Amino acid sequence: MRMIDLKTTADGLHVKVCVQPRSSRNQITGAYRGALKLKITSPPVDGAANKACIRFLAKRLGIAPSRIEIVSGHTARTKRLLIRAGAAEVSKIEQNIRSCLPV
């Protein structure tokens, strides 16, 4: 299994993602260069793909979208997300991310 760049901090969990906008459907396709690869239907116009990325990932992880923030890469395909979580919840979220990966 390929590895995803996940880092635990005092704020929560930092996740590297690679977003492919204008896809035919929203999906997680696996790991790509240390990032979680997401295909998103929204175009990369006026932040639509960023918002769709956050909504989709929040739904897949079962958390509120307000707990996910784009820390870097707002206009790039590769982004670093912060998932705000307490220390007890970080391992559960990390496990949920890994379970989303295709085998």
C-alpha distances in whole Angstrom, upper triangle without the diagonal:
4,6,10,13,15,18,20,24,27,27,24,20,20,17,16,17,17,20,21,25,27,24,25,24,22,18,15,13,9,9,11,12,11,13,12,14,17,19,23,26,28,30,29,33,35,31,31,27,27,28,26,23,24,26,23,20,23,24,20,20,23,25,28,27,30,27,25,27,26,26,26,25,28,29,26,22,20,21,21,22,23,23,26,25,27,25,25,23,21,18,19,18,15,14,15,13,10,11,12,9,9,7
4,7,10,12,16,19,22,26,25,22,19,17,14,13,14,14,17,19,22,25,23,24,23,21,17,14,12,8,6,8,9,8,9,10,11,15,18,21,24,26,27,27,31,32,29,29,25,24,26,25,21,22,24,22,19,22,23,20,19,23,24,27,26,28,26,23,24,23,23,23,22,25,26,22,19,17,18,18,19,21,21,24,24,26,25,25,23,20,18,19,18,15,14,15,13,10,12,13,9,10,10
4,7,9,12,15,18,22,22,19,15,14,12,11,12,13,17,19,22,25,23,26,24,21,18,14,13,10,7,9,8,6,8,9,12,15,18,21,25,26,27,26,30,31,28,28,24,23,25,24,20,21,23,21,18,21,22,19,18,22,23,25,24,26,23,21,22,21,21,20,20,23,24,21,18,16,16,15,16,18,18,21,21,23,21,22,20,17,16,17,16,12,13,14,11,9,12,13,10,12,12
4,6,10,13,16,19,19,16,12,11,8,7,9,11,14,17,20,23,22,24,22,19,16,13,12,9,6,8,8,4,5,6,9,13,16,19,22,24,25,23,27,28,24,24,21,19,22,21,17,17,20,18,15,17,19,16,16,19,20,22,21,23,20,17,18,17,17,17,17,19,21,18,16,13,13,12,13,14,15,18,18,20,19,20,18,15,14,15,13,10,12,13,9,8,12,12,10,13,14
4,7,10,13,17,16,14,10,8,6,6,9,11,15,18,21,24,23,26,24,21,19,15,15,12,9,10,9,5,6,8,11,14,18,20,24,24,25,23,27,27,24,24,21,19,21,21,17,17,20,19,16,18,20,18,17,20,20,22,21,22,19,16,16,15,14,14,15,18,20,17,15,12,11,9,11,12,13,16,17,19,18,20,18,14,14,16,14,11,13,14,11,11,15,15,13,16,17
4,7,10,13,13,10,7,6,5,7,10,13,16,20,22,26,25,27,25,21,19,16,17,14,12,13,13,9,9,10,13,15,19,21,25,25,26,24,27,27,24,24,22,19,21,21,17,16,19,18,15,16,19,17,15,18,17,19,18,19,16,14,15,14,14,14,16,18,21,19,17,14,12,10,10,10,11,13,13,15,14,16,14,10,11,13,11,8,11,12,10,10,14,14,14,17,18
4,6,10,11,8,6,5,7,9,13,16,19,22,25,28,28,30,28,25,22,19,21,18,15,16,15,12,12,13,17,19,22,24,27,27,28,26,29,28,25,26,23,21,22,23,19,18,21,21,17,18,21,19,17,20,18,20,19,19,16,14,15,14,13,14,17,19,22,20,19,16,14,10,10,9,10,12,12,13,12,15,14,10,11,14,12,10,13,15,13,13,17,17,17,21,22
4,7,8,6,5,6,9,12,15,19,21,25,27,31,30,32,30,26,24,21,23,20,18,20,19,15,15,16,19,21,25,25,29,29,30,28,31,30,26,27,25,22,23,24,21,19,21,21,18,18,21,19,16,19,17,19,19,18,15,14,15,15,14,16,19,21,24,23,22,19,16,13,12,10,10,10,10,10,9,11,11,7,9,12,11,9,13,15,13,15,18,19,19,23,24
4,5,5,6,7,11,14,17,21,23,27,28,32,32,34,32,28,27,24,26,24,21,23,21,18,18,18,22,23,27,27,31,30,31,29,31,30,26,28,26,22,23,25,22,19,22,23,19,19,22,22,19,20,18,19,19,18,14,14,14,15,13,16,19,21,24,23,23,20,17,13,12,9,10,9,10,10,9,12,12,9,12,15,13,13,16,18,17,18,21,22,23,26,28
4,6,8,10,14,17,20,24,26,29,31,34,34,37,34,30,29,27,29,27,25,26,25,22,21,21,25,26,29,29,33,32,33,31,32,31,27,29,28,24,24,26,23,21,23,24,21,20,23,23,20,21,18,19,19,18,14,15,15,17,15,18,21,22,26,26,26,23,20,16,14,11,11,9,9,8,8,11,12,10,13,16,15,15,18,19,19,21,23,24,25,29,30
4,7,9,12,15,18,22,23,27,28,31,31,34,31,27,26,24,27,25,24,25,24,21,20,20,23,23,26,26,29,28,30,28,29,27,24,25,24,21,21,23,20,17,20,21,18,17,20,20,17,18,15,16,16,14,11,11,11,13,12,15,19,20,23,23,23,21,17,14,12,8,8,6,7,7,9,12,11,10,13,15,13,14,18,18,17,20,22,23,24,28,30
4,7,10,13,16,20,21,25,26,29,29,31,28,25,23,21,24,22,21,22,22,19,17,17,20,21,24,24,27,27,28,27,28,27,23,24,23,20,20,21,18,16,18,19,15,14,18,17,14,15,13,14,14,13,10,10,11,13,12,15,18,19,23,22,22,19,16,13,10,7,6,4,5,6,7,10,9,6,10,12,10,10,14,14,14,16,19,19,21,24,26
4,6,10,13,16,18,22,24,27,26,29,26,22,21,18,20,18,17,18,18,15,14,13,17,17,21,22,25,25,26,25,27,26,22,23,21,18,19,19,16,14,17,17,13,13,16,16,13,15,13,14,14,14,11,10,11,12,11,14,16,18,21,20,19,16,14,10,8,6,5,7,7,9,9,11,10,6,9,11,8,8,12,12,11,13,16,16,17,21,23
4,7,10,13,16,19,21,25,24,27,25,21,20,17,19,17,15,16,16,12,11,11,15,16,19,20,23,23,24,22,24,24,20,21,19,16,17,18,15,13,17,17,13,14,17,16,14,17,15,16,15,15,12,10,10,10,9,11,13,15,18,17,16,13,10,7,6,5,6,9,10,13,13,15,13,10,12,14,11,10,14,14,12,14,17,16,17,21,23
4,6,10,12,16,18,22,21,24,22,18,16,14,15,13,12,13,13,10,7,8,11,12,16,17,21,21,22,20,23,23,19,20,17,14,16,16,13,12,15,14,11,13,16,14,13,16,15,16,15,16,13,10,10,10,10,11,12,14,17,15,14,10,8,6,5,6,8,11,13,15,15,17,15,11,13,14,11,9,12,12,9,11,14,13,14,17,19
4,7,10,13,16,20,19,22,21,17,16,13,14,12,10,10,9,7,5,6,9,11,14,16,19,19,20,18,21,21,18,19,16,13,16,16,12,13,16,15,12,15,18,16,15,19,18,19,17,18,16,12,12,10,10,10,10,12,14,12,10,7,6,5,6,9,11,14,16,19,19,21,19,15,16,17,14,12,15,15,11,13,16,15,14,17,19
4,6,10,12,16,16,19,17,14,12,10,11,10,9,8,9,8,5,5,6,7,10,12,16,16,17,15,18,19,16,16,13,11,14,13,9,11,14,12,10,13,16,14,14,18,17,18,16,17,16,12,12,10,11,11,10,11,13,10,8,6,5,6,7,11,12,16,18,21,22,23,20,17,18,18,15,14,16,15,11,13,15,13,13,15,18
4,7,10,13,13,16,15,13,12,10,10,10,9,7,9,9,6,6,5,6,8,10,14,14,14,13,17,18,15,15,12,11,14,13,10,12,15,14,12,16,18,16,17,20,20,21,18,20,19,15,15,12,14,12,10,11,12,9,5,4,6,9,10,14,16,19,22,25,25,27,24,21,22,22,18,17,19,18,14,15,17,15,14,16,18
4,6,10,10,13,12,10,10,9,10,11,11,10,12,13,9,8,6,5,6,7,10,10,11,10,13,15,12,12,8,9,11,10,8,11,13,11,11,15,16,15,17,20,19,20,17,19,19,15,15,12,14,13,10,11,11,8,5,6,8,11,12,15,16,20,22,26,27,28,25,22,23,23,19,19,21,19,15,17,19,15,15,16,20
4,7,7,10,11,10,10,10,10,12,13,11,14,15,12,11,8,6,5,6,8,9,9,9,13,15,13,12,9,11,13,11,10,13,15,13,14,17,18,17,19,22,22,22,19,22,22,18,18,15,18,16,13,13,12,10,7,9,11,14,15,19,20,24,26,29,31,31,28,26,27,26,22,22,23,21,18,19,20,17,16,17,20
4,6,9,10,9,11,12,13,15,16,15,17,19,15,14,11,8,6,5,6,6,5,6,10,13,11,9,6,9,11,9,9,13,14,13,14,17,18,18,20,22,22,22,19,21,22,18,18,16,19,17,14,13,12,11,8,11,13,16,17,20,21,24,27,31,32,33,29,27,29,28,24,24,25,23,20,22,23,19,19,20,23
4,7,8,9,12,14,14,17,19,18,20,22,19,17,14,11,8,6,5,5,5,8,10,14,13,10,8,12,13,11,12,15,15,14,16,19,19,19,22,24,24,24,21,23,24,21,21,19,22,21,18,16,15,14,12,15,17,20,20,23,24,27,30,34,35,36,32,30,31,30,27,27,28,25,22,24,25,21,21,21,24
4,5,7,9,11,11,15,17,16,19,21,18,16,12,9,6,5,5,7,9,11,14,17,16,13,10,14,15,12,12,16,16,13,15,18,18,17,20,22,23,24,21,24,25,22,22,20,23,22,19,18,17,16,13,16,17,20,20,24,24,27,29,33,34,35,31,29,30,29,25,25,26,23,21,22,22,18,18,18,21
4,7,9,12,13,16,19,19,22,24,21,18,15,12,8,8,6,9,11,14,17,19,18,15,13,16,17,13,14,18,17,14,17,20,18,18,21,23,24,25,22,26,26,24,25,23,26,25,23,22,21,20,17,19,21,24,23,26,26,29,31,35,36,36,32,31,31,30,27,27,27,24,22,23,23,19,19,18,21
4,6,10,11,15,18,18,22,22,19,16,13,10,7,6,5,9,12,15,17,19,18,15,12,15,15,11,12,15,14,11,13,16,15,14,18,19,21,21,19,23,23,21,22,21,25,24,22,21,21,20,17,19,20,22,21,24,23,26,28,32,33,33,29,28,28,26,23,24,24,21,19,20,19,16,16,16,19
4,7,9,13,15,16,20,20,16,13,11,7,5,5,6,9,12,14,17,18,16,13,11,13,12,9,9,11,10,7,10,13,11,11,14,16,17,18,16,19,20,17,19,18,21,21,20,19,19,18,15,17,17,19,18,20,19,23,24,28,29,29,25,24,25,23,20,20,21,17,15,17,17,13,14,14,18
4,6,9,12,14,17,17,14,11,9,6,5,7,9,12,15,16,19,21,18,16,13,14,15,11,10,12,12,8,9,13,11,10,13,15,17,18,17,20,20,17,19,18,21,21,20,20,20,19,15,16,16,18,17,19,19,22,23,27,28,27,24,22,22,21,18,18,18,15,13,14,13,10,10,11,14
4,6,9,11,14,14,11,7,6,5,6,9,12,14,17,17,21,22,19,18,14,15,16,13,10,13,13,9,9,12,12,9,12,15,16,18,17,20,19,17,18,17,20,20,19,19,20,18,14,14,15,16,15,18,17,20,21,25,25,25,22,20,20,18,15,15,15,12,10,11,11,7,7,8,12
4,7,9,13,13,11,8,6,6,7,11,13,16,18,19,22,24,21,20,16,17,19,16,13,16,17,13,12,16,16,13,15,18,20,22,20,24,23,20,21,20,22,21,20,21,21,18,15,14,16,17,17,20,20,23,24,27,28,28,24,22,22,21,18,17,17,15,12,12,12,9,7,7,10
4,7,10,10,8,6,5,8,10,13,17,19,21,21,24,26,23,22,18,18,20,18,15,17,18,15,13,17,17,14,15,19,20,22,21,24,22,20,21,20,21,21,19,21,21,19,15,14,15,16,16,19,19,22,23,26,25,26,23,20,19,19,16,14,14,13,10,9,10,8,5,6,8
4,7,6,5,5,6,9,12,15,19,21,22,21,25,26,23,23,19,19,21,19,16,17,19,17,14,18,19,16,16,20,21,23,22,24,22,19,20,19,20,19,18,20,20,17,14,12,14,14,15,18,18,22,22,25,24,25,22,19,19,19,16,14,14,14,11,10,12,10,7,9,10
4,5,5,6,6,10,12,15,19,20,20,20,23,25,22,22,18,18,21,19,16,18,21,18,16,20,21,18,19,23,24,25,23,25,24,20,21,18,19,18,16,18,18,15,12,10,12,14,15,18,19,23,24,27,27,28,25,22,22,22,19,17,18,18,14,13,16,14,11,12,14
4,6,8,9,13,15,18,21,23,22,21,25,26,23,24,20,20,23,22,18,20,23,21,19,22,24,21,21,25,25,27,25,27,25,21,21,19,19,17,15,18,18,15,12,10,12,13,16,18,20,24,25,27,27,28,26,22,22,23,21,18,19,20,16,15,18,17,14,15,16
4,7,9,13,16,19,22,23,24,22,25,27,23,24,20,19,22,21,17,19,22,20,17,20,22,19,19,23,23,25,23,25,22,19,19,17,17,16,15,18,19,16,13,10,12,11,13,16,17,20,22,24,23,24,22,19,18,20,17,14,16,17,13,12,16,15,13,15,16
4,6,9,13,15,19,20,20,19,22,23,20,20,17,16,18,17,14,15,18,16,13,17,19,16,16,20,20,21,20,21,19,16,16,14,15,13,13,15,16,13,11,8,9,9,11,13,15,18,20,22,22,23,21,18,18,19,16,13,15,15,11,11,14,13,11,14,16
4,6,10,13,16,18,19,18,21,23,19,19,15,14,16,15,11,13,15,13,10,14,15,13,13,17,17,19,17,20,18,15,15,14,15,15,14,16,17,14,11,9,10,10,11,13,14,17,19,22,22,22,19,17,17,17,14,12,13,12,9,9,12,10,8,11,13
4,7,10,13,15,16,16,19,21,18,17,13,13,16,14,11,13,15,12,11,15,16,13,15,18,19,20,18,21,20,16,17,15,17,16,14,16,16,13,10,9,10,12,13,16,16,20,22,25,25,26,23,20,20,20,17,15,16,15,11,12,14,11,9,11,14
4,6,10,12,13,13,17,19,16,14,11,11,13,10,8,11,12,9,9,12,13,11,13,16,17,18,16,19,18,15,16,14,17,16,14,15,15,13,10,10,11,13,13,16,16,20,21,25,26,26,23,21,21,20,17,16,17,15,12,13,14,11,10,12,15
4,7,9,11,12,15,18,15,13,10,11,13,10,8,12,13,10,11,14,14,13,16,18,19,20,17,21,21,17,18,16,19,18,16,16,16,14,11,12,13,16,16,19,19,23,24,28,29,29,26,24,25,23,20,20,20,18,15,17,17,13,13,14,17
4,6,8,10,12,15,12,10,7,9,10,7,7,10,10,8,10,13,13,13,16,18,18,18,16,19,19,16,17,15,19,18,16,15,15,14,11,13,14,16,16,19,19,22,24,28,29,30,26,25,26,24,21,21,22,19,17,19,19,15,16,17,20
4,7,10,12,14,13,10,8,11,11,8,9,13,12,10,13,16,15,15,19,20,21,20,17,20,22,19,19,18,22,21,18,17,16,16,14,16,17,20,19,22,22,25,27,31,33,33,29,28,29,27,24,25,25,22,20,22,22,18,19,19,23
4,7,8,10,9,6,5,9,9,7,9,12,11,11,14,16,16,17,20,21,21,20,17,19,21,18,18,16,20,19,17,15,14,14,13,16,16,19,18,21,21,24,27,31,33,33,30,28,30,28,25,26,27,24,22,24,24,20,21,22,26
4,5,9,8,6,6,9,11,9,11,14,14,14,17,19,19,20,23,24,24,23,19,21,23,20,19,17,20,19,16,14,12,13,12,15,16,19,19,22,23,26,29,33,35,36,32,30,32,31,27,28,29,26,24,26,27,23,23,24,28
4,7,6,6,5,8,10,10,11,13,15,15,17,19,20,21,23,24,24,22,19,20,22,18,17,15,17,15,12,10,8,9,9,13,13,16,17,20,22,24,28,31,33,35,31,29,31,30,27,27,29,26,24,26,27,24,24,25,29
4,5,6,7,9,11,11,13,15,16,17,19,21,22,23,25,26,25,23,20,21,23,20,18,16,19,17,14,11,10,12,13,16,16,19,19,22,23,26,29,33,35,36,33,32,34,33,29,30,32,29,27,29,30,27,27,29,32
4,6,8,9,10,12,13,14,16,17,19,20,22,24,25,26,24,22,18,19,21,18,16,15,17,16,14,11,10,13,14,17,16,19,18,21,22,24,28,31,34,35,32,31,33,32,29,30,32,29,27,30,31,28,29,30,34
4,6,5,6,9,10,11,12,14,16,17,19,20,21,22,21,19,15,16,18,15,13,11,14,13,11,8,8,11,12,14,13,15,15,17,19,21,24,28,30,32,29,27,29,29,25,26,28,26,23,26,28,24,25,27,31
4,5,5,6,8,10,11,12,14,15,17,18,20,21,20,18,14,16,18,15,14,13,16,16,14,11,11,13,13,15,14,17,16,18,19,21,25,28,31,32,28,27,29,28,24,26,28,25,23,25,26,23,24,26,29
4,5,5,6,9,10,10,12,14,15,16,18,20,19,18,14,16,17,14,13,12,15,14,12,10,10,11,10,12,12,14,14,17,18,20,23,27,29,30,27,25,27,26,22,23,25,22,20,22,23,20,21,22,26
4,5,5,6,9,10,11,12,14,15,17,18,17,15,12,13,14,11,10,8,11,11,10,7,9,10,10,11,9,11,10,13,14,17,20,24,26,27,24,22,25,24,20,21,23,21,18,21,22,19,20,23,26
4,5,5,6,9,10,11,12,14,15,16,15,13,9,11,13,10,10,10,13,14,13,10,12,14,13,14,13,14,12,14,14,16,20,23,26,27,23,22,25,23,20,21,23,20,19,22,23,20,21,24,27
4,5,5,6,8,10,11,12,14,15,14,13,10,13,14,12,12,12,16,16,15,13,14,15,13,15,13,15,13,16,15,18,21,24,27,27,24,23,24,23,19,20,22,19,17,20,21,17,19,21,24
4,6,5,6,8,10,11,12,14,13,13,10,12,13,10,10,10,13,14,13,11,13,13,11,12,10,12,10,13,13,16,18,22,24,25,21,20,21,20,16,17,19,16,14,17,18,15,16,18,22
4,6,5,6,9,10,11,12,10,9,6,9,9,6,8,8,12,13,13,12,14,15,14,14,11,11,9,10,10,13,15,19,21,22,18,17,19,18,15,16,18,15,14,17,18,15,17,20,23
4,6,5,6,9,10,10,10,8,6,9,10,9,11,12,16,17,17,15,17,18,16,17,15,15,12,14,12,14,17,20,23,23,19,19,21,19,15,17,19,16,15,18,18,15,18,20,24
4,5,5,6,9,10,10,11,9,12,13,11,13,14,17,18,18,16,18,18,16,16,15,15,13,15,13,16,18,21,23,23,19,19,20,18,15,16,17,14,12,16,15,12,14,16,20
4,5,5,6,8,9,10,8,11,11,9,11,12,15,16,16,16,18,17,15,15,13,13,10,12,10,13,15,18,20,20,16,15,16,15,11,12,14,11,9,12,13,10,12,15,19
4,5,5,6,5,6,5,9,8,7,11,13,16,18,18,17,20,20,18,18,15,15,11,12,9,11,13,16,18,18,14,14,16,14,10,13,14,11,11,14,14,12,15,18,21
4,5,5,6,8,8,11,11,11,14,16,19,21,21,20,22,22,20,20,18,18,15,15,13,15,15,19,21,20,16,16,18,15,12,15,15,11,12,15,14,12,15,17,21
4,6,8,10,11,14,13,12,15,17,20,21,21,21,23,22,20,19,18,17,15,15,13,15,16,19,20,19,16,15,16,13,10,12,12,8,8,11,10,8,11,14,17
4,6,9,10,13,11,11,14,16,18,20,21,21,24,23,21,20,18,16,13,13,10,12,12,15,16,15,12,12,12,10,7,9,10,6,7,10,10,9,12,15,18
4,7,9,12,11,12,15,18,20,23,24,23,26,25,24,23,20,19,16,15,12,13,12,15,17,16,12,13,14,11,9,12,12,9,11,14,13,12,16,18,21
4,6,8,7,9,12,15,18,21,22,21,24,24,23,22,19,18,14,13,9,10,10,13,15,15,11,12,14,11,9,12,14,11,12,15,15,14,18,21,23
4,5,6,8,11,14,17,20,21,20,23,24,23,22,19,18,14,13,10,10,11,14,17,17,14,14,17,15,12,16,17,14,15,19,19,17,20,23,26
4,5,6,8,11,14,17,18,16,19,20,19,19,16,15,12,11,9,10,12,16,19,19,16,16,18,17,14,16,18,15,15,19,19,17,20,23,26
4,6,7,11,13,16,18,16,20,21,21,20,17,16,12,11,9,9,11,15,18,19,16,16,19,18,15,18,20,18,17,21,22,20,23,26,29
4,7,10,12,16,18,17,20,21,21,19,16,14,10,8,6,5,8,11,14,15,12,12,16,15,12,14,17,15,15,19,20,18,21,24,27
4,7,9,12,14,13,17,17,17,15,12,10,7,6,5,6,9,13,16,17,14,13,16,15,12,14,16,15,13,17,18,17,19,22,25
4,6,9,11,10,14,15,15,14,10,9,6,5,7,8,12,15,18,19,17,15,18,18,15,16,19,18,16,19,21,19,21,24,27
4,6,7,7,10,11,12,11,7,6,5,6,9,11,15,18,20,22,19,17,20,20,17,17,20,19,17,20,22,20,21,24,27
4,7,8,11,12,13,11,7,6,5,6,10,12,15,18,19,22,20,17,20,21,18,18,21,21,18,21,23,22,22,26,28
4,6,9,9,10,9,6,5,7,9,13,15,18,21,22,25,23,20,23,24,20,20,23,22,19,22,24,23,23,26,28
4,5,5,7,6,4,7,9,12,15,18,21,24,25,28,25,22,25,25,22,21,24,23,20,22,25,22,22,25,27
4,6,8,9,7,9,10,13,16,18,21,25,26,29,26,24,26,26,23,23,26,24,21,24,26,23,24,26,29
4,7,9,9,12,13,16,19,22,25,28,30,32,29,27,29,29,25,25,28,26,23,26,28,25,25,27,30
4,5,7,10,12,16,19,22,25,28,29,31,29,26,28,28,24,23,26,25,21,23,26,23,22,24,27
4,6,10,12,16,18,21,24,28,29,30,27,25,26,26,23,22,24,22,19,20,23,20,19,21,23
4,7,10,13,16,19,22,25,26,28,25,22,23,24,20,19,21,21,17,18,21,18,17,20,22
4,6,10,13,16,19,22,23,25,22,19,21,22,18,17,20,19,16,18,20,18,18,21,23
4,7,10,13,16,19,19,22,19,16,18,19,16,15,18,18,14,17,19,18,18,21,23
4,6,9,12,16,17,19,16,14,16,17,13,13,16,15,13,15,18,16,17,21,23
4,6,9,12,14,16,14,11,14,15,12,12,16,15,13,16,19,18,19,22,25
4,6,10,12,13,10,9,12,12,9,10,13,12,11,14,16,16,18,21,24
4,7,10,12,9,9,12,13,10,12,15,14,14,17,19,19,21,25,27
4,7,8,6,6,10,10,8,11,13,13,14,17,18,18,21,25,26
4,6,5,6,10,10,10,12,15,15,16,18,20,21,23,27,28
4,6,5,8,10,10,11,14,15,16,18,19,21,23,26,28
4,6,7,8,10,11,12,14,16,17,18,20,22,26,27
4,6,5,6,9,10,11,13,15,15,17,19,23,24
4,5,5,6,9,10,11,12,14,16,17,21,22
4,5,5,6,9,10,11,12,14,16,19,20
4,5,5,6,9,10,10,13,15,18,19
4,5,5,6,9,10,11,13,17,18
4,5,5,6,9,10,12,15,16
4,5,5,6,9,10,14,14
4,5,5,6,9,12,14
4,5,5,7,11,13
4,5,6,9,10
4,5,8,9
4,6,9
4,6
4
